């Protein structure tokens, strides 16, 4: 039976053709021969993909298709469907090890020869990539094979891996798999004291936690996952990210069939499945791993905790990301009591909602340490609460990628990962240095004696132990703080009104304006701009001649800085200044992770000059004689442009070379640039005003409920008592 043709939406057509969705809508209205819908609904029509490609090819639009989009399209047309993505996974690793010239030669081979080469390549990975031996190719797979080779050659192995993950490896709540985002993975890895050399993740998923461990210097990485294609994905991702490390990944359920039985290692990092009642409670009732008590059927998370402890050498650390109910459910109180009583539990950190999937729940990080025979007595547990992190904006809008995944909708804006990480690590370092001398930080961190934790409930929720009462703050001080916040809010509201009045516009006409566009890659090849990015390992010099000199110590501009509009705040210790791009005034900076609140793009000001470029930021350096920086920033940061240049399902990575820019005269660019600059100022004032309004409301609410503030007699303004009152 012939396979049905793949169908695409209007948004997918815009990505294939490298144009905006408005352009696709104009094509539909103006060209009678544009393919008619072949499915879908009136409001969301679907189009036959081969017919669309033929129509675009006849008009020369297929030249705009990026290697990523070509691979995506080839997978949609493949008779095997999503299974083709899983089969192609091992080839990402083998092709990434070849030179660009070798890859070009592969694309020119006849179909049968290309398939034979692919079969030979994956056969060499049977011992290192789970399921690689099942990947077999024929001449019919040649279009997908060529698309993959071109994608790896032009976009790199990680870019190709992201496209494959959109198909067979879709991260979703339905499959129970989520990708832990890099900032959270780095925080988890840094909670292990000292750089561990041997690290295990028994539910490794996409391998993000093990990759973070490799960035800290781990040389032996062990992973296991019950989803075969996830284990395969993890092995490929780890060997791409840490080519010098020894990587061992197996398929299977770690609780029922531990592939690393008897292995004792330095550290375990894990983001296990949550709420799994079928984890093997009955068949594992007498398992020797349950040294702290048999976990209840509803406590699969406590089974993972004890599995992690069982794999540690004495004194080794385990760090797990767990749901908050694990800290308080009645069914787990006996196991929690033994974990506390034995000294195995060292710290519990509460994360803000939106930091991890499920995004509406504030997850927790548990830090554990396997007790050492005749080791020191552990008399307290550290609790840190970042659920109300001041840098976290709660305005509406899109949400940054979350734990093991992300979302493009929701109520919480992107987190201030830099501030959150610093707060947690500072408290943890002080606690590990001198647990008995730890100075509590009211409302944030507290070391609680073990004897105070053991009781009927043994509730380990951080908020329960670190909360601060407003009665601890002098009423006069609270009133002054609230009035200061209110005054700054009034001033910000005035600035917002003035900024709104500076933006001018007019209708383009009966239909939206159209223009010819070019990709950033095309503009770079033509010399109109230079594309720069900090290399993952910071080994290869990326800075062109004539760039600003590198200071011996400087800050790093991060993606969070762009989103928040702050000065560079990143730590330069992980970068080599002699091989990291240095920012100059007028550079256009784009966050590499799409989503979240705040701007995606920033034009570097004089205050940014000399800062190092963060790893998750792309730098576009325009030739001022050919490109206006604000014009470039305005179009690069357009929502549809970012969406069309992004890959991934939950965490969206921006491919800088795919971003498109209209081809306009410089004088017209400058008019657009001035408009974009004023729009940027309007957005910045709006975010500042929103943050101050929420801060003032929180101060008022907490002051009134805590007794530090009382309603004034007039009800219209603050009443600040004198010091003598």
C-alpha positions as CSV (number, residue, x, y, z in Angstrom):
1,X,0.0,0.0,0.0
2,X,1.4,3.5,-0.8
3,X,2.2,5.6,2.2
4,X,0.0,8.7,2.7
5,X,1.7,12.0,1.9
6,X,2.9,14.1,4.8
7,X,0.9,17.3,5.6
8,X,2.2,20.6,6.8
9,X,0.7,23.7,8.4
10,X,1.1,27.3,7.2
11,X,3.7,27.8,9.9
12,X,5.7,24.9,8.7
13,X,5.5,26.2,5.1
14,X,7.0,29.5,6.3
15,X,9.9,27.7,7.9
16,X,10.5,25.5,4.8
17,X,10.5,28.6,2.5
18,X,12.3,30.8,4.9
19,X,9.6,33.5,4.9
20,X,7.1,34.9,7.4
21,X,3.7,33.4,8.0
22,X,2.2,36.7,6.6
23,X,4.0,36.0,3.3
24,X,2.5,32.5,3.1
25,X,-1.0,34.0,3.7
26,X,-0.3,36.5,0.8
27,X,0.7,33.6,-1.4
28,X,-2.6,31.8,-0.6
29,X,-4.6,34.8,-1.5
30,X,-2.7,36.0,-4.6
31,X,-1.7,32.8,-6.4
32,X,-4.5,30.6,-7.7
33,X,-2.1,27.7,-8.2
34,X,-1.1,27.6,-4.6
35,X,-1.9,24.1,-3.3
36,X,-5.4,23.8,-1.9
37,X,-5.7,22.4,1.7
38,X,-5.7,18.6,1.8
39,X,-6.8,18.2,5.4
40,X,-7.2,19.9,8.8
41,X,-9.9,22.5,9.5
42,X,-10.9,25.8,8.0
43,X,-9.1,27.7,10.8
44,X,-6.1,25.3,10.8
45,X,-5.7,23.9,7.3
46,X,-3.1,21.2,6.3
47,X,-1.3,21.1,3.0
48,X,0.2,18.2,1.0
49,X,3.9,18.5,1.6
50,X,5.1,17.2,-1.8
51,X,2.7,19.6,-3.5
52,X,4.0,22.5,-1.4
53,X,7.6,21.6,-2.1
54,X,6.9,21.4,-5.9
55,X,5.2,24.8,-5.8
56,X,8.1,26.4,-3.9
57,X,10.6,24.7,-6.1
58,X,9.0,26.2,-9.2
59,X,9.4,29.6,-7.8
60,X,13.0,29.2,-6.4
61,X,12.1,29.3,-2.8
62,X,13.6,26.0,-1.8
63,X,17.1,27.6,-1.9
64,X,16.1,29.2,1.5
65,X,15.6,25.8,3.2
66,X,18.2,25.3,6.0
67,X,19.8,22.0,6.6
68,X,17.8,21.7,9.8
69,X,14.6,22.2,7.9
70,X,15.7,19.8,5.2
71,X,16.2,17.1,7.8
72,X,12.9,17.9,9.4
73,X,11.1,17.6,6.1
74,X,12.9,14.4,5.1
75,X,11.8,12.8,8.3
76,X,8.2,13.8,7.6
77,X,8.3,12.2,4.2
78,X,10.0,9.0,5.3
79,X,7.8,5.9,5.1
80,X,9.0,4.8,8.5
81,X,7.8,7.9,10.1
82,X,9.2,8.8,13.5
83,X,11.1,5.5,13.7
84,X,13.5,6.9,11.2
85,X,14.7,9.4,13.7
86,X,15.6,6.7,16.2
87,X,17.5,4.8,13.5
88,X,19.5,7.9,12.5
89,X,20.6,8.6,16.0
90,X,23.9,6.6,16.0
91,X,24.8,8.3,12.6
92,X,24.9,11.7,14.3
93,X,27.9,10.5,16.3
94,X,29.8,8.9,13.4
95,X,29.2,11.8,11.0
96,X,30.2,14.4,13.7
97,X,33.6,12.8,13.8
98,X,34.2,13.5,10.1
99,X,35.6,16.6,8.4
100,X,33.3,18.8,6.3
101,X,35.0,17.6,3.1
102,X,34.4,14.0,4.0
103,X,30.7,14.8,4.7
104,X,30.3,16.5,1.4
105,X,31.7,13.5,-0.4
106,X,29.2,11.3,1.4
107,X,26.3,13.3,0.1
108,X,27.5,12.8,-3.4
109,X,27.5,9.0,-3.2
110,X,24.8,6.9,-5.0
111,X,21.9,5.9,-2.9
112,X,23.0,2.3,-2.4
113,X,26.6,3.2,-1.6
114,X,25.4,5.8,0.9
115,X,23.2,3.3,2.7
116,X,26.1,0.8,2.8
117,X,28.4,3.4,4.3
118,X,25.8,4.2,6.9
119,X,25.4,0.5,7.8
120,X,29.1,0.1,8.2
121,X,29.3,3.2,10.4
122,X,26.6,2.2,12.9
123,X,28.0,-1.3,13.1
124,X,31.1,0.1,14.8
125,X,28.9,1.6,17.6
126,X,27.2,-1.6,18.7
127,X,29.2,-1.8,21.9
128,X,28.8,1.9,22.9
129,X,25.3,3.1,21.7
130,X,22.3,1.0,23.0
131,X,20.3,-0.4,20.1
132,X,22.8,0.7,17.4
133,X,22.8,-2.8,15.9
134,X,19.1,-2.4,15.1
135,X,19.8,0.6,12.8
136,X,19.8,-0.7,9.2
137,X,19.5,1.3,6.1
138,X,18.6,0.7,2.4
139,X,18.7,2.9,-0.7
140,X,15.2,4.1,0.2
141,X,16.7,5.9,3.2
142,X,19.1,7.9,1.1
143,X,17.1,11.2,1.2
144,X,17.0,11.2,5.0
145,X,20.7,10.1,5.2
146,X,21.8,12.9,2.9
147,X,19.7,15.4,4.9
148,X,21.3,14.2,8.2
149,X,24.9,14.5,6.8
150,X,24.3,18.0,5.5
151,X,22.7,19.0,8.8
152,X,25.7,17.7,10.8
153,X,28.1,19.4,8.4
154,X,26.5,22.8,8.5
155,X,24.7,22.9,11.9
156,X,26.8,20.5,14.0
157,X,25.9,17.2,15.7
158,X,23.9,18.9,18.5
159,X,21.7,20.7,16.0
160,X,20.9,17.4,14.1
161,X,20.2,15.7,17.4
162,X,17.7,18.4,18.3
163,X,15.8,17.8,15.1
164,X,15.7,14.0,15.7
165,X,14.4,14.6,19.2
166,X,11.4,16.4,17.8
167,X,10.2,13.1,16.2
168,X,10.7,9.8,17.9
169,X,12.2,11.4,21.0
170,X,9.5,13.9,21.7
171,X,9.7,15.1,25.4
172,X,6.2,15.2,26.8
173,X,4.1,14.5,29.9
174,X,2.5,11.7,28.0
175,X,5.7,9.8,27.6
176,X,6.9,10.9,31.1
177,X,10.2,12.2,29.7
178,X,11.5,15.7,30.2
179,X,14.9,17.2,29.5
180,X,16.5,18.9,32.5
181,X,17.6,22.4,31.4
182,X,21.2,23.3,31.5
183,X,21.0,25.8,34.4
184,X,19.3,23.3,36.7
185,X,21.6,20.5,35.6
186,X,24.6,22.7,36.4
187,X,23.2,23.6,39.8
188,X,22.7,19.9,40.6
189,X,26.2,19.0,39.5
190,X,27.8,21.8,41.5
191,X,26.1,20.6,44.7
192,X,28.5,17.7,44.7
193,X,31.6,18.9,46.7
194,X,34.7,18.7,44.6
195,X,34.8,17.5,41.0
196,X,33.6,13.9,41.0
197,X,35.4,11.6,38.6
198,X,32.8,8.8,38.3
199,X,29.1,9.8,38.1
200,X,25.9,7.7,37.6
201,X,22.4,8.8,36.4
202,X,20.1,5.8,36.8
203,X,17.3,7.6,34.9
204,X,19.4,9.5,32.4
205,X,16.9,10.6,29.8
206,X,18.7,12.8,27.4
207,X,21.9,12.8,29.4
208,X,21.7,16.5,30.5
209,X,22.8,15.8,34.2
210,X,25.7,13.7,33.1
211,X,26.8,16.3,30.6
212,X,26.8,18.8,33.5
213,X,29.0,16.4,35.5
214,X,31.4,16.2,32.5
215,X,31.6,20.0,32.5
216,X,32.8,19.8,36.1
217,X,35.5,17.3,35.2
218,X,33.9,13.8,35.5
219,X,35.8,11.3,33.4
220,X,33.5,8.2,33.7
221,X,29.8,8.7,33.0
222,X,27.3,5.9,33.6
223,X,23.7,6.1,32.6
224,X,20.6,3.9,32.3
225,X,17.1,4.6,31.1
226,X,14.0,2.4,30.7
227,X,13.1,4.0,27.4
228,X,15.4,2.4,24.7
229,X,15.4,5.4,22.4
230,X,16.2,7.7,25.3
231,X,19.2,5.6,26.3
232,X,20.4,5.7,22.7
233,X,19.9,9.5,22.6
234,X,21.8,9.9,25.9
235,X,24.8,7.9,24.7
236,X,25.1,9.9,21.5
237,X,24.6,13.2,23.3
238,X,27.2,12.4,26.0
239,X,29.8,11.3,23.5
240,X,29.3,14.5,21.5
241,X,29.5,16.7,24.6
242,X,32.3,14.8,26.4
243,X,34.5,13.1,23.8
244,X,37.3,12.5,26.2
245,X,35.1,10.8,28.9
246,X,34.4,7.1,29.2
247,X,30.6,6.8,28.5
248,X,28.6,3.7,29.4
249,X,24.8,3.7,28.9
250,X,22.4,0.8,29.1
251,X,18.7,0.3,28.5
252,X,16.5,-1.0,31.3
253,X,14.6,-0.2,34.5
254,X,17.2,0.7,37.1
255,X,14.9,-0.3,40.0
256,X,13.9,-3.7,38.6
257,X,17.0,-4.5,36.5
258,X,20.0,-2.5,37.7
259,X,22.6,-2.6,34.9
260,X,25.3,-1.5,37.3
261,X,24.8,-3.8,40.2
262,X,27.8,-3.7,42.5
263,X,29.2,-0.4,41.0
264,X,30.2,2.0,43.8
265,X,30.9,5.5,42.5
266,X,31.6,9.1,43.7
267,X,28.3,10.7,42.8
268,X,24.7,10.0,41.6
269,X,22.7,12.7,39.8
270,X,19.1,11.9,39.0
271,X,15.8,13.4,37.9
272,X,13.7,10.3,38.3
273,X,10.1,9.6,37.2
274,X,7.5,11.0,39.5
275,X,4.3,9.4,40.9
276,X,5.0,5.9,39.5
277,X,2.9,3.4,41.5
278,X,4.2,0.5,39.3
279,X,7.8,0.8,40.2
280,X,8.1,-2.8,41.6
281,X,6.9,-2.5,45.2
282,X,5.8,-6.1,45.6
283,X,8.6,-7.9,43.7
284,X,11.3,-5.7,45.4
285,X,10.0,-5.9,48.9
286,X,13.1,-7.7,50.3
287,X,15.7,-5.8,48.2
288,X,18.9,-5.0,50.1
289,X,18.9,-1.5,48.8
290,X,16.1,-0.5,51.2
291,X,18.5,0.2,54.1
292,X,16.3,3.0,55.4
293,X,13.0,1.2,55.1
294,X,10.8,-0.4,52.4
295,X,9.3,2.4,50.4
296,X,5.5,2.5,50.2
297,X,3.8,1.8,46.9
298,X,3.1,5.6,46.5
299,X,6.8,6.5,47.3
300,X,8.7,5.6,44.2
301,X,10.8,8.7,44.7
302,X,12.1,7.3,48.0
303,X,13.0,4.1,46.2
304,X,15.1,6.1,43.8
305,X,16.7,7.9,46.7
306,X,17.8,4.6,48.3
307,X,18.9,3.2,44.9
308,X,21.2,6.2,44.6
309,X,22.6,5.8,48.1
310,X,23.3,2.2,47.5
311,X,25.6,3.0,44.5
312,X,27.8,5.5,46.5
313,X,31.1,4.9,48.1
314,X,31.1,5.9,51.7
315,X,31.1,9.7,51.8
316,X,29.8,9.9,48.2
317,X,27.0,12.3,47.4
318,X,23.7,11.9,45.6
319,X,21.6,14.9,44.3
320,X,18.1,14.2,43.1
321,X,15.3,16.4,41.8
322,X,12.1,15.4,43.5
323,X,8.4,16.6,43.8
324,X,7.6,18.5,47.0
325,X,5.2,15.8,48.2
326,X,8.2,13.5,48.9
327,X,9.1,15.8,51.8
328,X,5.7,15.6,53.5
329,X,3.5,12.6,52.5
330,X,2.5,10.5,55.4
331,X,3.3,7.2,53.6
332,X,7.0,8.2,53.5
333,X,7.6,9.4,57.0
334,X,9.4,6.3,58.2
335,X,11.9,6.3,55.4
336,X,12.4,10.1,55.8
337,X,13.0,9.6,59.5
338,X,15.7,7.1,59.0
339,X,17.3,9.2,56.3
340,X,17.5,12.1,58.8
341,X,18.4,10.0,61.8
342,X,21.3,8.4,60.0
343,X,22.7,11.6,58.7
344,X,22.2,10.5,55.0
345,X,20.1,13.6,54.2
346,X,22.2,16.7,54.1
347,X,20.1,19.4,52.5
348,X,16.7,20.1,50.9
349,X,16.3,23.0,48.4
350,X,12.9,24.3,47.3
351,X,12.9,25.6,43.7
352,X,10.4,28.1,42.3
353,X,7.5,26.9,40.3
354,X,8.5,26.9,36.6
355,X,12.0,25.8,37.2
356,X,11.2,22.2,36.5
357,X,8.4,20.1,34.9
358,X,5.7,19.9,36.0
359,X,5.9,23.6,35.6
360,X,3.1,24.5,38.0
361,X,4.9,22.8,40.9
362,X,7.9,24.0,42.8
363,X,10.2,20.9,42.8
364,X,12.9,20.3,45.3
365,X,16.6,19.2,45.2
366,X,17.6,16.7,47.8
367,X,21.3,16.4,48.6
368,X,22.3,13.1,50.3
369,X,25.6,11.6,51.5
370,X,26.3,8.0,52.2
371,X,27.3,7.7,55.9
372,X,30.9,6.7,56.5
373,X,31.9,4.1,59.1
374,X,33.2,6.0,62.1
375,X,32.6,9.2,60.2
376,X,31.6,12.5,61.8
377,X,28.2,12.8,63.4
378,X,25.8,14.9,61.3
379,X,23.6,16.8,63.7
380,X,21.7,19.1,61.3
381,X,20.0,19.4,57.9
382,X,20.2,22.5,55.7
383,X,17.0,23.9,54.3
384,X,17.1,26.5,51.5
385,X,13.9,28.1,50.1
386,X,14.3,29.8,46.7
387,X,10.5,29.5,45.9
388,X,10.1,33.2,46.3
389,X,13.5,34.2,44.7
390,X,13.4,38.0,44.4
391,X,14.8,37.9,40.8
392,X,11.8,35.8,39.7
393,X,9.3,37.8,37.7
394,X,5.7,36.6,38.0
395,X,4.2,38.6,35.2
396,X,2.2,36.8,32.5
397,X,3.9,35.6,29.3
398,X,5.8,32.8,27.9
399,X,7.9,30.6,30.2
400,X,11.5,29.6,29.8
401,X,12.3,25.9,29.3
402,X,11.6,24.0,32.5
403,X,13.0,20.9,34.2
404,X,13.5,18.2,31.7
405,X,11.6,20.3,29.3
406,X,9.8,23.7,29.1
407,X,6.8,25.4,27.8
408,X,5.8,28.1,25.5
409,X,2.8,29.2,27.6
410,X,2.2,29.8,31.3
411,X,2.1,32.4,34.0
412,X,5.7,32.5,35.2
413,X,8.5,34.3,33.4
414,X,12.1,33.1,33.1
415,X,14.0,32.5,36.3
416,X,17.0,34.4,37.4
417,X,19.2,31.3,37.4
418,X,22.4,33.2,38.3
419,X,20.9,34.7,41.5
420,X,19.2,31.4,42.4
421,X,22.4,29.3,41.9
422,X,24.5,31.8,43.8
423,X,22.1,31.8,46.7
424,X,21.9,28.0,47.0
425,X,25.7,27.4,46.5
426,X,26.6,30.1,49.0
427,X,24.4,28.5,51.7
428,X,25.6,25.0,50.9
429,X,29.3,25.9,50.9
430,X,28.9,27.6,54.3
431,X,27.0,24.6,55.7
432,X,29.5,22.0,54.5
433,X,32.5,24.0,55.8
434,X,31.0,24.3,59.3
435,X,27.6,22.7,59.8
436,X,27.4,23.5,63.5
437,X,28.4,27.1,63.0
438,X,26.0,27.9,60.1
439,X,24.4,31.3,60.4
440,X,20.7,31.2,59.5
441,X,19.3,33.6,56.9
442,X,15.7,34.2,57.9
443,X,13.3,33.4,55.1
444,X,16.0,31.9,53.0
445,X,18.3,29.3,54.7
446,X,18.4,27.5,58.0
447,X,20.3,24.6,59.5
448,X,17.8,22.6,61.6
449,X,19.0,20.2,64.3
450,X,18.1,16.6,63.6
451,X,16.4,16.3,67.0
452,X,14.0,19.1,65.9
453,X,13.1,17.3,62.7
454,X,12.2,13.9,64.1
455,X,8.6,13.7,65.1
456,X,5.2,12.4,64.0
457,X,5.2,14.3,60.7
458,X,8.9,14.7,59.9
459,X,7.9,17.3,57.3
460,X,11.0,18.2,55.3
461,X,9.5,21.1,53.3
462,X,11.9,24.0,53.3
463,X,9.2,26.7,53.6
464,X,8.1,25.1,56.9
465,X,11.6,25.6,58.4
466,X,12.9,28.8,57.0
467,X,9.9,31.1,56.9
468,X,10.3,34.4,58.6
469,X,7.6,36.3,60.5
470,X,7.1,40.0,59.7
471,X,6.9,40.6,63.4
472,X,10.7,40.2,63.3
473,X,11.0,43.5,61.3
474,X,10.6,46.8,63.0
475,X,7.3,48.5,61.9
476,X,9.0,51.8,61.2
477,X,11.6,50.1,59.0
478,X,8.9,48.1,57.1
479,X,6.9,51.3,56.5
480,X,9.9,53.2,55.2
481,X,10.8,50.3,52.8
482,X,7.2,50.1,51.6
483,X,6.9,53.8,51.0
484,X,10.3,53.9,49.1
485,X,9.0,51.1,46.8
486,X,5.7,53.0,46.3
487,X,7.6,56.2,45.3
488,X,9.8,54.4,42.8
489,X,6.6,52.8,41.4
490,X,5.0,56.2,40.8
491,X,8.2,57.5,39.1
492,X,8.4,54.4,36.9
493,X,4.7,54.7,35.9
494,X,5.5,58.3,34.7
495,X,8.5,57.1,32.7
496,X,6.3,54.4,31.1
497,X,3.7,56.9,29.9
498,X,6.4,59.1,28.4
499,X,8.0,56.1,26.6
500,X,4.6,55.1,25.2
501,X,4.2,58.5,23.6
502,X,7.5,58.3,21.8
503,X,6.5,55.4,19.5
504,X,5.0,56.4,16.2
505,X,3.5,54.2,13.5
506,X,1.0,54.2,10.6
507,X,-0.7,51.5,8.5
508,X,1.3,50.0,5.7
509,X,-1.7,49.9,3.4
510,X,-4.4,47.4,2.5
511,X,-2.0,44.5,2.8
512,X,1.1,43.9,4.8
513,X,4.4,45.0,3.3
514,X,6.6,42.3,1.7
515,X,10.3,42.4,1.2
516,X,13.1,40.3,0.1
517,X,15.1,38.7,2.9
518,X,18.4,37.1,3.5
519,X,19.6,34.7,6.2
520,X,22.2,35.8,8.7
521,X,24.5,33.2,7.2
522,X,24.1,34.8,3.8
523,X,24.8,38.2,5.2
524,X,27.9,36.8,7.0
525,X,29.2,35.3,3.8
526,X,28.7,38.6,2.1
527,X,30.7,40.5,4.8
528,X,27.7,42.5,6.1
529,X,28.1,41.0,9.5
530,X,30.2,38.6,11.6
531,X,28.6,35.7,13.5
532,X,30.4,34.8,16.8
533,X,29.7,32.4,19.6
534,X,31.7,31.1,22.5
535,X,32.8,27.5,21.8
536,X,31.4,24.9,24.2
537,X,34.9,23.9,25.3
538,X,36.4,27.4,24.7
539,X,39.4,25.9,22.9
540,X,39.2,27.5,19.5
541,X,39.8,31.3,19.1
542,X,36.6,32.9,17.7
543,X,37.5,36.5,17.9
544,X,38.4,38.2,14.5
545,X,41.3,40.5,14.1
546,X,40.8,44.1,15.3
547,X,38.4,43.0,18.1
548,X,38.6,44.7,21.5
549,X,41.4,43.5,23.7
550,X,40.5,41.1,26.4
551,X,40.9,42.1,30.1
552,X,42.4,39.7,32.5
553,X,39.2,39.5,34.5
554,X,35.7,40.6,33.5
555,X,32.1,39.7,33.7
556,X,30.2,37.6,31.2
557,X,27.0,38.6,29.4
558,X,24.5,35.8,29.8
559,X,21.1,35.0,28.3
560,X,19.5,35.9,31.6
561,X,21.2,39.4,31.4
562,X,19.5,39.9,28.0
563,X,16.1,38.8,29.3
564,X,16.3,41.0,32.4
565,X,18.1,43.9,30.9
566,X,20.9,43.9,33.5
567,X,24.6,44.5,33.2
568,X,26.8,41.4,32.6
569,X,26.6,39.2,35.6
570,X,28.1,35.9,34.5
571,X,31.2,34.2,36.0
572,X,34.2,34.3,33.7
573,X,36.0,31.5,35.6
574,X,34.7,28.8,33.2
575,X,35.9,30.6,30.1
576,X,39.3,31.3,28.5
577,X,39.5,35.0,27.8
578,X,42.0,34.5,25.0
579,X,39.5,32.3,23.0
580,X,36.2,33.9,24.0
581,X,34.5,36.7,21.9
582,X,34.6,40.1,23.6
583,X,31.6,42.3,23.2
584,X,31.9,45.7,21.5
585,X,29.3,48.6,21.6
586,X,26.9,48.1,18.7
587,X,27.1,44.3,18.7
588,X,23.7,42.6,18.5
589,X,23.3,39.8,21.0
590,X,20.6,37.1,20.8
591,X,19.8,34.5,23.4
592,X,20.4,30.9,22.1
593,X,17.4,29.5,24.1
594,X,14.0,30.7,22.8
595,X,11.2,31.5,25.1
596,X,10.8,33.1,28.5
597,X,9.9,36.6,29.3
598,X,12.0,39.7,28.4
599,X,13.8,40.5,25.2
600,X,15.4,37.9,23.1
601,X,17.8,40.5,21.6
602,X,20.0,43.3,22.9
603,X,22.1,45.9,21.2
604,X,25.3,46.2,23.2
605,X,25.8,49.6,25.0
606,X,29.0,51.1,26.1
607,X,28.4,49.5,29.5
608,X,28.6,46.1,27.9
609,X,31.8,46.8,26.0
610,X,34.7,44.5,27.1
611,X,32.4,41.8,28.6
612,X,32.9,38.2,27.6
613,X,30.2,36.5,25.5
614,X,28.3,33.8,27.5
615,X,27.9,30.3,26.1
616,X,24.2,30.7,25.5
617,X,24.4,33.9,23.5
618,X,24.9,34.5,19.8
619,X,26.8,37.6,18.8
620,X,26.1,39.5,15.5
621,X,28.6,42.2,14.7
622,X,27.2,44.3,11.8
623,X,29.2,46.4,9.4
624,X,27.9,49.9,10.2
625,X,28.3,50.9,6.6
626,X,25.8,48.2,5.5
627,X,23.6,47.4,8.6
628,X,22.0,49.5,11.3
629,X,22.4,47.7,14.7
630,X,18.9,48.5,15.9
631,X,17.3,47.6,12.6
632,X,19.1,44.3,12.8
633,X,18.1,43.7,16.4
634,X,14.5,44.5,15.7
635,X,14.1,41.9,12.9
636,X,16.3,39.3,14.5
637,X,14.2,39.4,17.7
638,X,10.8,39.1,15.9
639,X,8.7,36.3,17.3
640,X,8.1,34.6,14.0
641,X,11.8,34.9,13.0
642,X,12.9,33.3,16.3
643,X,10.3,30.6,15.9
644,X,11.3,29.8,12.4
645,X,15.0,29.6,13.4
646,X,14.4,27.4,16.5
647,X,14.7,23.7,16.8
648,X,13.6,21.4,19.6
649,X,10.3,20.4,21.1
650,X,10.4,21.7,24.7
651,X,13.7,23.5,24.9
652,X,14.0,25.6,21.7
653,X,17.5,26.3,20.5
654,X,18.0,29.3,18.1
655,X,20.1,28.6,15.0
656,X,21.6,32.0,14.3
657,X,22.4,31.4,10.7
658,X,18.7,30.8,9.9
659,X,17.5,34.2,11.2
660,X,16.3,36.3,8.3
661,X,16.7,40.1,7.7
662,X,15.0,42.3,5.1
663,X,17.2,43.7,2.4
664,X,16.6,47.5,2.7
665,X,18.7,50.6,2.0
666,X,20.7,51.9,5.0
667,X,18.7,55.1,5.3
668,X,15.4,53.1,5.5
669,X,17.1,50.7,8.0
670,X,17.9,53.6,10.2
671,X,14.2,54.7,10.3
672,X,13.2,51.2,11.3
673,X,16.1,51.1,13.8
674,X,15.0,54.3,15.6
675,X,11.5,52.8,15.9
676,X,12.8,49.6,17.3
677,X,15.0,51.4,19.8
678,X,11.9,53.3,21.1
679,X,9.9,50.0,21.3
680,X,12.8,48.5,23.3
681,X,12.6,51.4,25.7
682,X,8.9,51.0,26.1
683,X,9.3,47.3,26.9
684,X,12.0,48.0,29.4
685,X,9.9,50.6,31.2
686,X,6.9,48.3,31.2
687,X,8.9,45.4,32.8
688,X,10.4,47.8,35.4
689,X,7.0,49.2,36.3
690,X,5.5,45.7,36.6
691,X,8.3,44.5,38.9
692,X,8.0,47.5,41.2
693,X,4.2,47.2,41.3
694,X,4.4,43.5,42.4
695,X,7.1,44.3,44.9
696,X,5.1,47.1,46.5
697,X,2.0,44.9,46.6
698,X,3.9,42.1,48.3
699,X,5.4,44.4,50.9
700,X,1.9,45.9,51.7
701,X,0.2,42.5,51.9
702,X,2.9,40.9,54.1
703,X,3.1,44.0,56.3
704,X,-0.6,44.2,56.9
705,X,-1.0,40.5,57.6
706,X,2.1,40.4,59.8
707,X,1.0,43.3,61.9
708,X,3.9,45.6,61.0
709,X,1.6,47.9,59.0
710,X,-1.9,49.1,59.8
711,X,-4.4,50.9,57.5
712,X,-4.0,54.6,57.7
713,X,-6.9,56.7,59.0
714,X,-7.4,58.3,55.5
715,X,-6.7,55.1,53.5
716,X,-4.8,57.1,50.9
717,X,-1.2,57.0,51.8
718,X,1.5,55.8,54.1
719,X,1.8,56.8,57.7
720,X,5.3,56.4,58.9
721,X,5.6,56.6,62.7
722,X,8.4,58.5,64.2
723,X,11.3,56.8,66.0
724,X,9.9,57.9,69.3
725,X,6.4,56.5,68.7
